[in-house]
């Protein structure tokens, strides 16, 4: 999935947490469903960052549903050179709901293929349960979805072998106002507080840690603060181009909850795109903050204003101001029948 995200990049965070931020750092989208751009199916997506290159191809059936996608990931790092090829096939029932997905991954560093099969169950036209079974090593994860009377997702329960967690959601005036995760011990370990449909604060239950989101009068994230033990330890500032591009271009399966699966949405939310970010970290020896990371991005679109290319250049600095790392990330996109 590709999107021009306006969400924070927290370099010290885990990949899972960064992905979560990308999912939820956006406004409620139901009001702009009519912004769908017709006849622009995602065909290929190429992503490059560091030594890693990812090639994705998408295929559709006669009803414009995604029937197959192929992902090839190549890591050119000499110490861990690898090539993974994943092929996912989708099966739909007579009512157009995705009921089965089978993904097979072949890797140059594994002796056997990695197979994952997901089955989806629906009730009243909405997704109620997903069960994913993996072979070698063999395990199964089950995802159960609960909704309120307005059709909003209010709980996602994930269970597995010796594992259980839940994501819980609350709404005010049809906008997400509160989101928190609960561990297997039944304890709230992270809470996301929303205002006007935008993330305002993330509160952690240990060590008085929290994240803070600050917006301008156009609801664009302009600063992201990270607090550790109640002290501001790092912050990131953002600037934007006065150009609006679609933020989501992937196929959206019928009946899936938008709150979780917004990255698959079959509509486009137009928003100003970020062209620069600068991160600062606190250093006790300096007695203040130093610039630790800087990134600038450039974009290209086709005549339908759909994104076809983005290139981001970045620099990392030490506390003395010297560059310790530099590089670029790039994305290239093609479409079917984008007329």
PyMOL commands that set and color helices and strands:
alter all, ss='L'
color gray80, all
select helices_A, chain A and resi 15-24+30-35+258-264
alter helices_A, ss='H'
color red, helices_A
select strands_A, chain A and resi 41-49+52-60+66-75+82-92+98-107+114-123+126-135+139-147+153-160+163-172+175-182+188-195+198-204+210-215+221-228+231-246+270-283+288-301+307-317+323-336
alter strands_A, ss='S'
color yellow, strands_A
deselect
rebuild
show_as cartoon
